[in-house]
Amino acid sequence: MRASNMNSQRHLCSSCLTLSYQLYIDAECIQGLGAALHQRQIVAGEPREGVICYISMQMKDSEARYGATQTECLCLVWALEKPHYYLEGAVFEVFTEHEDYQ
């Protein structure tokens, strides 16, 4: 999922503890880190992937000098730690555009 698509959903959804999550991450070498936690739910009889939360972080000067692979790894670790209260003990998938991690 592209960063520009992360905010295509305008409404946040409630989390259902019995369903799996989808974590979309994106790292920009200079701008910062971003992630969106989604969950596929049934709404009005239709399957829909809703946004549970968005998170973002501006990188420190030292982190901005990382290469693309290291920046994406930083984003992955950060994105797993930040919403840990949703992900601990849950089934989830991580999606990234970075070729080394697909």
VOKE-639888 format. One record per residue: chain; x, y, z of N, C-alpha, C, O in turn; residue in three letters. Coordinates in Angstrom, 2 decimals, always signed. Example, Ala and Ser with C-alpha at 12.3 -4.5 7.8 and 13.67 -1.06 7.14 Angstrom:
+---+---------+---------+---------+---------+----------+---------+---------+---------+---------+---------+---------+---------+-----+
: c :  n_east : n_north :    n_up : ca_east : ca_north :   ca_up :  c_east : c_north :    c_up :  o_east : o_north :    o_up :   r :
+---+---------+---------+---------+---------+----------+---------+---------+---------+---------+---------+---------+---------+-----+
: A :  +13.19 :   -5.69 :   +7.80 :  +12.30 :    -4.50 :   +7.80 :  +13.20 :   -3.30 :   +7.80 :  +14.24 :   -3.32 :   +8.46 : Ala :
: A :  +12.85 :   -2.25 :   +7.08 :  +13.67 :    -1.06 :   +7.14 :  +12.90 :   +0.03 :   +7.87 :  +13.41 :   +1.14 :   +8.04 : Ser :
+---+---------+---------+---------+---------+----------+---------+---------+---------+---------+---------+---------+---------+-----+
This chain:
+---+---------+---------+---------+---------+----------+---------+---------+---------+---------+---------+---------+---------+-----+
: c :  n_east : n_north :    n_up : ca_east : ca_north :   ca_up :  c_east : c_north :    c_up :  o_east : o_north :    o_up :   r :
+---+---------+---------+---------+---------+----------+---------+---------+---------+---------+---------+---------+---------+-----+
: A :   +0.84 :   -1.17 :   +0.00 :   +0.00 :    +0.00 :   +0.00 :   +0.89 :   +1.23 :   +0.00 :   +1.81 :   +1.33 :   +0.81 : Met :
: A :   +0.63 :   +2.15 :   -0.86 :   +1.41 :    +3.38 :   -0.95 :   +1.01 :   +4.31 :   +0.20 :   -0.11 :   +4.28 :   +0.70 : Arg :
: A :   +1.97 :   +5.15 :   +0.60 :   +1.71 :    +6.11 :   +1.67 :   +0.53 :   +7.01 :   +1.32 :   -0.25 :   +7.37 :   +2.20 : Ala :
: A :   +0.40 :   +7.37 :   +0.06 :   -0.71 :    +8.22 :   -0.35 :   -2.06 :   +7.52 :   -0.18 :   -3.09 :   +8.17 :   -0.02 : Ser :
: A :   -2.04 :   +6.19 :   -0.21 :   -3.28 :    +5.43 :   -0.01 :   -3.59 :   +5.19 :   +1.46 :   -4.70 :   +4.81 :   +1.80 : Asn :
: A :   -2.59 :   +5.40 :   +2.32 :   -2.82 :    +5.14 :   +3.74 :   -3.94 :   +6.00 :   +4.30 :   -4.67 :   +5.57 :   +5.19 : Met :
: A :   -4.09 :   +7.21 :   +3.78 :   -5.12 :    +8.09 :   +4.32 :   -6.36 :   +8.15 :   +3.43 :   -7.15 :   +9.08 :   +3.54 : Asn :
: A :   -6.53 :   +7.17 :   +2.54 :   -7.72 :    +7.15 :   +1.70 :   -8.96 :   +6.79 :   +2.52 :  -10.07 :   +7.17 :   +2.15 : Ser :
: A :   -8.78 :   +6.08 :   +3.61 :   -9.88 :    +5.79 :   +4.52 :  -10.03 :   +6.96 :   +5.48 :   -9.04 :   +7.40 :   +6.07 : Gln :
: A :  -11.22 :   +7.47 :   +5.64 :  -11.40 :    +8.65 :   +6.47 :  -11.87 :   +8.33 :   +7.88 :  -11.77 :   +9.17 :   +8.77 : Arg :
: A :  -12.39 :   +7.14 :   +8.08 :  -12.96 :    +6.79 :   +9.38 :  -12.18 :   +5.66 :  +10.02 :  -11.79 :   +4.70 :   +9.35 : His :
: A :  -11.97 :   +5.78 :  +11.29 :  -11.31 :    +4.70 :  +12.03 :  -12.36 :   +3.70 :  +12.48 :  -13.51 :   +4.05 :  +12.73 : Leu :
: A :  -11.95 :   +2.44 :  +12.59 :  -12.84 :    +1.36 :  +13.01 :  -12.42 :   +0.86 :  +14.38 :  -11.28 :   +1.04 :  +14.81 : Cys :
: A :  -13.34 :   +0.24 :  +15.06 :  -13.02 :    -0.42 :  +16.32 :  -12.31 :   -1.73 :  +16.01 :  -12.54 :   -2.34 :  +14.97 : Ser :
: A :  -11.46 :   -2.14 :  +16.92 :  -10.72 :    -3.38 :  +16.75 :  -11.54 :   -4.56 :  +17.26 :  -12.24 :   -4.45 :  +18.27 : Ser :
: A :  -11.44 :   -5.68 :  +16.56 :  -12.06 :    -6.93 :  +17.00 :  -10.93 :   -7.90 :  +17.34 :  -10.14 :   -8.26 :  +16.46 : Cys :
: A :  -10.84 :   -8.31 :  +18.58 :   -9.71 :    -9.11 :  +19.04 :   -9.62 :  -10.49 :  +18.40 :   -8.56 :  -11.11 :  +18.45 : Leu :
: A :  -10.70 :  -10.99 :  +17.82 :  -10.68 :   -12.33 :  +17.24 :  -10.27 :  -12.34 :  +15.76 :  -10.08 :  -13.41 :  +15.19 : Thr :
: A :  -10.12 :  -11.18 :  +15.16 :   -9.75 :   -11.09 :  +13.74 :   -8.28 :  -10.74 :  +13.59 :   -7.68 :  -10.15 :  +14.49 : Leu :
: A :   -7.71 :  -11.09 :  +12.45 :   -6.30 :   -10.78 :  +12.19 :   -6.15 :   -9.32 :  +11.76 :   -7.12 :   -8.66 :  +11.39 : Ser :
: A :   -4.92 :   -8.85 :  +11.81 :   -4.59 :    -7.46 :  +11.45 :   -3.70 :   -7.43 :  +10.22 :   -3.04 :   -8.42 :   +9.89 : Tyr :
: A :   -3.69 :   -6.30 :   +9.54 :   -2.78 :    -6.04 :   +8.44 :   -2.05 :   -4.74 :   +8.79 :   -2.67 :   -3.71 :   +9.03 : Gln :
: A :   -0.72 :   -4.81 :   +8.80 :   +0.10 :    -3.66 :   +9.14 :   +0.84 :   -3.21 :   +7.88 :   +1.68 :   -3.94 :   +7.36 : Leu :
: A :   +0.53 :   -2.03 :   +7.40 :   +1.16 :    -1.46 :   +6.21 :   +2.22 :   -0.46 :   +6.67 :   +1.91 :   +0.46 :   +7.43 : Tyr :
: A :   +3.46 :   -0.63 :   +6.20 :   +4.53 :    +0.27 :   +6.61 :   +5.14 :   +0.94 :   +5.40 :   +5.14 :   +0.40 :   +4.29 : Ile :
: A :   +5.67 :   +2.15 :   +5.63 :   +6.36 :    +2.88 :   +4.57 :   +7.38 :   +3.80 :   +5.22 :   +7.07 :   +4.52 :   +6.17 : Asp :
: A :   +8.60 :   +3.76 :   +4.71 :   +9.67 :    +4.60 :   +5.22 :  +10.20 :   +5.49 :   +4.11 :  +10.50 :   +5.01 :   +3.01 : Ala :
: A :  +10.30 :   +6.75 :   +4.38 :  +10.91 :    +7.71 :   +3.46 :  +12.26 :   +8.09 :   +4.06 :  +12.32 :   +8.50 :   +5.22 : Glu :
: A :  +13.32 :   +7.95 :   +3.29 :  +14.67 :    +8.13 :   +3.82 :  +14.89 :   +9.48 :   +4.50 :  +15.70 :   +9.57 :   +5.42 : Cys :
: A :  +14.21 :  +10.51 :   +4.08 :  +14.42 :   +11.83 :   +4.68 :  +13.23 :  +12.26 :   +5.52 :  +13.40 :  +12.86 :   +6.58 : Ile :
: A :  +12.02 :  +11.95 :   +5.07 :  +10.82 :   +12.49 :   +5.70 :  +10.44 :  +11.82 :   +7.00 :  +10.12 :  +12.50 :   +7.97 : Gln :
: A :  +10.47 :  +10.51 :   +7.06 :  +10.07 :    +9.84 :   +8.29 :   +9.46 :   +8.48 :   +8.04 :   +9.58 :   +7.91 :   +6.95 : Gly :
: A :   +8.82 :   +7.97 :   +9.07 :   +8.24 :    +6.63 :   +9.06 :   +6.73 :   +6.74 :   +9.19 :   +6.21 :   +7.65 :   +9.84 : Leu :
: A :   +6.03 :   +5.82 :   +8.57 :   +4.58 :    +5.80 :   +8.68 :   +4.05 :   +4.39 :   +8.63 :   +4.65 :   +3.51 :   +8.01 : Gly :
: A :   +2.93 :   +4.18 :   +9.27 :   +2.29 :    +2.86 :   +9.26 :   +0.79 :   +3.02 :   +9.46 :   +0.32 :   +4.01 :  +10.04 : Ala :
: A :   +0.07 :   +2.05 :   +8.98 :   -1.38 :    +2.01 :   +9.17 :   -1.75 :   +0.58 :   +9.55 :   -1.37 :   -0.38 :   +8.88 : Ala :
: A :   -2.49 :   +0.45 :  +10.63 :   -2.96 :    -0.85 :  +11.09 :   -4.41 :   -1.01 :  +10.64 :   -5.28 :   -0.21 :  +10.98 : Leu :
: A :   -4.65 :   -2.05 :   +9.86 :   -5.98 :    -2.32 :   +9.30 :   -6.50 :   -3.65 :   +9.84 :   -5.75 :   -4.45 :  +10.41 : His :
: A :   -7.80 :   -3.85 :   +9.65 :   -8.42 :    -5.12 :   +9.99 :   -9.58 :   -5.36 :   +9.03 :  -10.38 :   -4.46 :   +8.77 : Gln :
: A :   -9.66 :   -6.58 :   +8.52 :  -10.77 :    -6.94 :   +7.62 :  -11.97 :   -7.35 :   +8.47 :  -11.91 :   -8.32 :   +9.23 : Arg :
: A :  -13.05 :   -6.60 :   +8.33 :  -14.25 :    -6.84 :   +9.12 :  -15.45 :   -6.93 :   +8.19 :  -15.39 :   -6.51 :   +7.03 : Gln :
: A :  -16.53 :   -7.48 :   +8.70 :  -17.79 :    -7.53 :   +7.96 :  -18.64 :   -6.36 :   +8.44 :  -19.01 :   -6.28 :   +9.61 : Ile :
: A :  -18.94 :   -5.45 :   +7.52 :  -19.76 :    -4.28 :   +7.84 :  -20.98 :   -4.29 :   +6.93 :  -20.85 :   -4.27 :   +5.71 : Val :
: A :  -22.15 :   -4.33 :   +7.53 :  -23.42 :    -4.39 :   +6.78 :  -23.42 :   -5.54 :   +5.78 :  -23.90 :   -5.40 :   +4.65 : Ala :
: A :  -22.88 :   -6.68 :   +6.20 :  -22.86 :    -7.87 :   +5.36 :  -21.80 :   -7.89 :   +4.28 :  -21.71 :   -8.85 :   +3.52 : Gly :
: A :  -20.98 :   -6.86 :   +4.21 :  -19.93 :    -6.75 :   +3.19 :  -18.56 :   -6.78 :   +3.85 :  -18.34 :   -6.11 :   +4.86 : Glu :
: A :  -17.61 :   -7.55 :   +3.28 :  -16.25 :    -7.52 :   +3.83 :  -15.60 :   -6.16 :   +3.53 :  -15.71 :   -5.63 :   +2.43 : Pro :
: A :  -14.94 :   -5.62 :   +4.54 :  -14.32 :    -4.30 :   +4.39 :  -13.05 :   -4.24 :   +5.23 :  -13.02 :   -4.72 :   +6.36 : Arg :
: A :  -12.01 :   -3.66 :   +4.65 :  -10.77 :    -3.47 :   +5.41 :  -10.80 :   -2.07 :   +6.01 :  -10.72 :   -1.07 :   +5.30 : Glu :
: A :  -10.92 :   -2.01 :   +7.32 :  -11.01 :    -0.73 :   +8.00 :   -9.71 :   -0.37 :   +8.70 :   -8.92 :   -1.25 :   +9.06 : Gly :
: A :   -9.50 :   +0.90 :   +8.90 :   -8.30 :    +1.40 :   +9.57 :   -8.53 :   +1.42 :  +11.07 :   -9.51 :   +1.98 :  +11.56 : Val :
: A :   -7.63 :   +0.79 :  +11.80 :   -7.67 :    +0.81 :  +13.26 :   -6.90 :   +2.02 :  +13.79 :   -7.39 :   +2.73 :  +14.66 : Ile :
: A :   -5.70 :   +2.25 :  +13.25 :   -4.92 :    +3.42 :  +13.65 :   -3.86 :   +3.75 :  +12.62 :   -3.42 :   +2.90 :  +11.85 : Cys :
: A :   -3.47 :   +5.01 :  +12.62 :   -2.34 :    +5.50 :  +11.83 :   -1.26 :   +5.92 :  +12.81 :   -1.55 :   +6.44 :  +13.88 : Tyr :
: A :   +0.00 :   +5.70 :  +12.44 :   +1.11 :    +6.18 :  +13.26 :   +2.18 :   +6.74 :  +12.34 :   +2.35 :   +6.29 :  +11.20 : Ile :
: A :   +2.90 :   +7.73 :  +12.84 :   +4.00 :    +8.30 :  +12.06 :   +5.05 :   +8.84 :  +13.00 :   +4.78 :   +9.11 :  +14.17 : Ser :
: A :   +6.26 :   +8.99 :  +12.48 :   +7.37 :    +9.49 :  +13.28 :   +8.38 :  +10.17 :  +12.37 :   +8.72 :   +9.66 :  +11.31 : Met :
: A :   +8.85 :  +11.32 :  +12.80 :   +9.94 :   +11.98 :  +12.10 :  +11.24 :  +11.35 :  +12.58 :  +11.44 :  +11.15 :  +13.77 : Gln :
: A :  +12.12 :  +11.04 :  +11.64 :  +13.39 :   +10.39 :  +11.99 :  +14.37 :  +11.41 :  +12.57 :  +14.33 :  +12.59 :  +12.24 : Met :
: A :  +15.24 :  +10.91 :  +13.43 :  +16.33 :   +11.73 :  +13.96 :  +17.35 :  +11.97 :  +12.85 :  +17.36 :  +11.26 :  +11.85 : Lys :
: A :  +18.21 :  +12.96 :  +13.04 :  +19.23 :   +13.26 :  +12.03 :  +20.10 :  +12.05 :  +11.73 :  +20.44 :  +11.79 :  +10.57 : Asp :
: A :  +20.48 :  +11.31 :  +12.77 :  +21.33 :   +10.13 :  +12.55 :  +20.59 :   +9.05 :  +11.77 :  +21.20 :   +8.36 :  +10.95 : Ser :
: A :  +19.29 :   +8.88 :  +12.01 :  +18.50 :    +7.88 :  +11.29 :  +18.28 :   +8.28 :   +9.84 :  +18.14 :   +7.41 :   +8.97 : Glu :
: A :  +18.24 :   +9.57 :   +9.56 :  +18.02 :   +10.05 :   +8.19 :  +19.18 :   +9.68 :   +7.27 :  +19.04 :   +9.73 :   +6.05 : Ala :
: A :  +20.32 :   +9.31 :   +7.85 :  +21.48 :    +8.91 :   +7.05 :  +21.49 :   +7.41 :   +6.74 :  +22.40 :   +6.94 :   +6.06 : Arg :
: A :  +20.52 :   +6.67 :   +7.24 :  +20.44 :    +5.24 :   +6.96 :  +20.15 :   +5.01 :   +5.48 :  +19.57 :   +5.86 :   +4.81 : Tyr :
: A :  +20.57 :   +3.85 :   +4.98 :  +20.20 :    +3.45 :   +3.63 :  +18.74 :   +3.02 :   +3.59 :  +18.08 :   +2.94 :   +4.63 : Gly :
: A :  +18.25 :   +2.74 :   +2.39 :  +16.84 :    +2.39 :   +2.23 :  +16.46 :   +1.11 :   +2.98 :  +15.40 :   +1.05 :   +3.60 : Ala :
: A :  +17.32 :   +0.10 :   +2.93 :  +17.02 :    -1.17 :   +3.61 :  +17.00 :   -0.99 :   +5.12 :  +16.11 :   -1.52 :   +5.79 : Thr :
: A :  +17.97 :   -0.26 :   +5.66 :  +18.02 :    -0.02 :   +7.10 :  +16.84 :   +0.84 :   +7.55 :  +16.29 :   +0.62 :   +8.63 : Gln :
: A :  +16.46 :   +1.82 :   +6.74 :  +15.33 :    +2.67 :   +7.09 :  +14.04 :   +1.86 :   +7.12 :  +13.21 :   +2.05 :   +8.01 : Thr :
: A :  +13.87 :   +0.97 :   +6.17 :  +12.66 :    +0.13 :   +6.15 :  +12.65 :   -0.83 :   +7.34 :  +11.59 :   -1.10 :   +7.91 : Glu :
: A :  +13.81 :   -1.34 :   +7.72 :  +13.90 :    -2.21 :   +8.89 :  +13.56 :   -1.43 :  +10.17 :  +12.85 :   -1.93 :  +11.04 : Cys :
: A :  +14.08 :   -0.21 :  +10.27 :  +13.74 :    +0.66 :  +11.40 :  +12.24 :   +0.88 :  +11.46 :  +11.64 :   +0.84 :  +12.53 : Leu :
: A :  +11.64 :   +1.12 :  +10.32 :  +10.20 :    +1.33 :  +10.25 :   +9.44 :   +0.09 :  +10.71 :   +8.45 :   +0.20 :  +11.44 : Cys :
: A :   +9.89 :   -1.07 :  +10.30 :   +9.24 :    -2.32 :  +10.69 :   +9.29 :   -2.51 :  +12.20 :   +8.27 :   -2.78 :  +12.83 : Leu :
: A :  +10.48 :   -2.38 :  +12.79 :  +10.62 :    -2.56 :  +14.23 :   +9.78 :   -1.54 :  +14.99 :   +9.07 :   -1.89 :  +15.93 : Val :
: A :   +9.87 :   -0.28 :  +14.58 :   +9.10 :    +0.79 :  +15.23 :   +7.60 :   +0.53 :  +15.11 :   +6.86 :   +0.69 :  +16.09 : Trp :
: A :   +7.15 :   +0.12 :  +13.91 :   +5.72 :    -0.10 :  +13.68 :   +5.19 :   -1.32 :  +14.44 :   +4.00 :   -1.40 :  +14.72 : Ala :
: A :   +6.05 :   -2.26 :  +14.76 :   +5.63 :    -3.40 :  +15.58 :   +5.56 :   -3.04 :  +17.06 :   +4.74 :   -3.58 :  +17.79 : Leu :
: A :   +6.42 :   -2.14 :  +17.49 :   +6.45 :    -1.74 :  +18.90 :   +5.34 :   -0.75 :  +19.26 :   +4.75 :   -0.84 :  +20.33 : Glu :
: A :   +5.07 :   +0.18 :  +18.37 :   +4.14 :    +1.27 :  +18.69 :   +2.73 :   +0.77 :  +19.00 :   +2.21 :   +1.11 :  +20.07 : Lys :
: A :   +2.08 :   -0.01 :  +18.14 :   +0.73 :    -0.50 :  +18.46 :   +0.76 :   -1.90 :  +19.09 :   -0.10 :   -2.73 :  +18.79 : Pro :
: A :   +1.74 :   -2.16 :  +19.94 :   +1.92 :    -3.51 :  +20.50 :   +0.68 :   -4.00 :  +21.24 :   +0.45 :   -5.21 :  +21.30 : His :
: A :   -0.11 :   -3.10 :  +21.80 :   -1.31 :    -3.50 :  +22.54 :   -2.35 :   -4.14 :  +21.62 :   -3.21 :   -4.87 :  +22.11 : Tyr :
: A :   -2.30 :   -3.88 :  +20.32 :   -3.16 :    -4.58 :  +19.36 :   -2.53 :   -5.89 :  +18.89 :   -3.22 :   -6.88 :  +18.70 : Tyr :
: A :   -1.22 :   -5.89 :  +18.70 :   -0.55 :    -6.99 :  +18.01 :   -0.11 :   -8.14 :  +18.91 :   +0.04 :   -9.26 :  +18.44 : Leu :
: A :   +0.11 :   -7.88 :  +20.20 :   +0.58 :    -8.94 :  +21.09 :   -0.45 :  -10.07 :  +21.15 :   -1.60 :   -9.85 :  +21.53 : Glu :
: A :   -0.02 :  -11.26 :  +20.77 :   -0.88 :   -12.43 :  +20.79 :   -1.84 :  -12.53 :  +19.62 :   -2.62 :  -13.48 :  +19.55 : Gly :
: A :   -1.79 :  -11.59 :  +18.70 :   -2.71 :   -11.58 :  +17.56 :   -2.01 :  -12.11 :  +16.31 :   -0.79 :  -12.11 :  +16.21 : Ala :
: A :   -2.82 :  -12.55 :  +15.37 :   -2.32 :   -12.93 :  +14.05 :   -2.31 :  -11.67 :  +13.19 :   -3.30 :  -10.94 :  +13.16 : Val :
: A :   -1.19 :  -11.42 :  +12.50 :   -1.13 :   -10.23 :  +11.65 :   -0.16 :  -10.45 :  +10.51 :   +0.73 :  -11.30 :  +10.57 : Phe :
: A :   -0.35 :   -9.67 :   +9.45 :   +0.53 :    -9.66 :   +8.28 :   +1.13 :   -8.27 :   +8.16 :   +0.50 :   -7.28 :   +8.52 : Glu :
: A :   +2.37 :   -8.21 :   +7.65 :   +3.03 :    -6.94 :   +7.42 :   +3.20 :   -6.76 :   +5.91 :   +3.63 :   -7.68 :   +5.22 : Val :
: A :   +2.86 :   -5.58 :   +5.42 :   +2.97 :    -5.26 :   +4.01 :   +3.91 :   -4.07 :   +3.84 :   +3.80 :   -3.07 :   +4.54 : Phe :
: A :   +4.85 :   -4.20 :   +2.89 :   +5.79 :    -3.14 :   +2.58 :   +6.07 :   -3.14 :   +1.09 :   +5.90 :   -4.15 :   +0.42 : Thr :
: A :   +6.49 :   -2.00 :   +0.58 :   +6.85 :    -1.91 :   -0.83 :   +8.32 :   -2.25 :   -1.05 :   +8.75 :   -2.41 :   -2.19 : Glu :
: A :   +9.09 :   -2.35 :   +0.01 :  +10.53 :    -2.58 :   -0.12 :  +10.78 :   -4.00 :   -0.61 :  +10.30 :   -4.96 :   -0.01 : His :
: A :  +11.53 :   -4.14 :   -1.69 :  +11.74 :    -5.44 :   -2.33 :  +12.46 :   -6.44 :   -1.44 :  +12.15 :   -7.63 :   -1.50 : Glu :
: A :  +13.40 :   -6.00 :   -0.62 :  +14.16 :    -6.92 :   +0.23 :  +13.31 :   -7.60 :   +1.29 :  +13.69 :   -8.66 :   +1.80 : Asp :
: A :  +12.18 :   -7.03 :   +1.63 :  +11.35 :    -7.58 :   +2.70 :  +10.06 :   -8.22 :   +2.20 :   +9.21 :   -8.59 :   +3.01 : Tyr :
: A :   +9.89 :   -8.35 :   +0.90 :   +8.66 :    -8.95 :   +0.39 :   +8.79 :  -10.44 :   +0.23 :   +7.84 :  -11.11 :   -0.19 : Gln :
+---+---------+---------+---------+---------+----------+---------+---------+---------+---------+---------+---------+---------+-----+
